[in-house]
Amino acid sequence: MADDFVTNFDLFVMNIDEKLISRLEHLARLELSEEERKGIQKDLNNILGMVEKLNELDTAEVEPLVYVSEAQNVLREDEVKHQLDRSKGLKNAPQQNGEYFEVPKVIDLK
């Protein structure tokens, strides 16, 4: 299965074009100048070029990493401390309905 992924990835060539930059600009809620768009397009294409360069390496004998370091996460039990009641928690909220914070919609899936 992993070999299929590598094979399929090798066939995948991406080029950052103006249409993709406009889409990213919209999703990130940015307003870029034409100069900024061209700069970002150039930078992203350079990054993809560096990644393509990495594809030239022979990694057949390299064992995949599961973790970047040998450090382990130290876990602890969850404990409820200094809990606010609902009315105090909502007291300074700019918008609330008595039970929850009300926030404007920020994701448009159109």
C-alpha positions in Angstrom: 0.0 0.0 0.0 2.8 2.4 0.9 4.6 1.6 -2.4 1.4 2.6 -4.3 1.4 5.9 -2.5 4.9 6.6 -3.5 4.3 5.6 -7.1 1.2 7.8 -7.2 3.0 10.7 -5.6 5.8 10.5 -8.1 3.2 11.0 -10.9 1.7 14.0 -9.1 3.2 17.2 -10.4 1.8 20.4 -9.1 2.3 23.9 -10.3 1.2 27.0 -8.4 -0.8 29.2 -10.8 -2.7 32.5 -10.4 -6.0 30.6 -9.9 -4.6 28.7 -6.9 -3.1 31.8 -5.4 -6.5 33.6 -5.7 -8.2 30.6 -4.1 -5.7 30.6 -1.2 -6.1 34.4 -0.9 -9.8 34.0 -0.6 -9.6 31.1 1.9 -7.1 33.0 4.1 -9.2 36.1 3.9 -6.3 38.1 2.5 -6.2 41.0 0.1 -2.9 40.8 -1.8 -1.5 43.2 -4.3 -0.5 41.8 -7.7 3.2 42.1 -6.7 2.5 40.1 -3.5 0.6 37.4 -5.5 3.5 37.0 -7.9 5.9 36.8 -5.0 3.9 34.2 -3.2 3.5 32.2 -6.4 7.2 32.3 -7.0 8.0 31.3 -3.4 5.5 28.4 -3.4 6.8 27.1 -6.8 10.4 27.2 -5.3 9.2 25.2 -2.3 7.7 22.6 -4.6 10.9 22.5 -6.6 12.8 21.7 -3.4 10.4 19.0 -2.6 10.8 17.6 -6.1 14.6 17.6 -5.6 14.0 15.4 -2.5 12.2 12.9 -4.6 15.4 12.2 -6.5 16.9 10.7 -3.3 17.1 6.9 -3.1 15.2 6.1 0.1 14.7 2.4 -0.6 16.9 1.4 2.4 15.7 4.1 4.8 13.3 3.0 7.5 10.4 5.4 7.9 10.2 7.5 11.1 7.3 7.1 13.4 8.4 9.9 15.7 11.0 12.6 15.0 12.6 12.2 18.4 12.8 9.5 21.1 11.1 11.8 23.7 7.9 10.6 25.1 4.9 12.6 26.1 4.3 12.8 29.8 0.7 12.3 30.5 -1.3 13.1 33.6 -4.8 12.6 34.8 -7.2 15.4 34.0 -8.4 17.3 37.1 -11.1 19.9 37.3 -9.7 23.0 39.0 -11.0 26.5 39.4 -14.1 25.9 37.5 -16.3 28.9 36.6 -20.1 28.6 36.6 -21.8 29.3 33.4 -23.1 32.8 34.3 -19.6 34.0 35.4 -18.1 32.5 32.2 -20.5 34.3 29.9 -20.6 37.5 31.9 -18.1 39.4 29.7 -18.9 37.7 26.4 -19.6 40.2 23.6 -22.4 37.9 22.4 -24.0 35.0 24.2 -27.4 33.4 24.6 -27.4 32.5 28.3 -25.9 29.1 27.6 -23.2 29.5 24.9 -20.9 32.0 23.4 -22.2 33.3 20.1 -19.6 33.8 17.4 -19.9 34.9 13.7 -19.6 32.2 11.1 -16.1 32.2 9.6 -16.1 29.2 7.3 -18.1 29.2 4.1 -18.2 25.9 2.4 -19.4 27.2 -1.0 
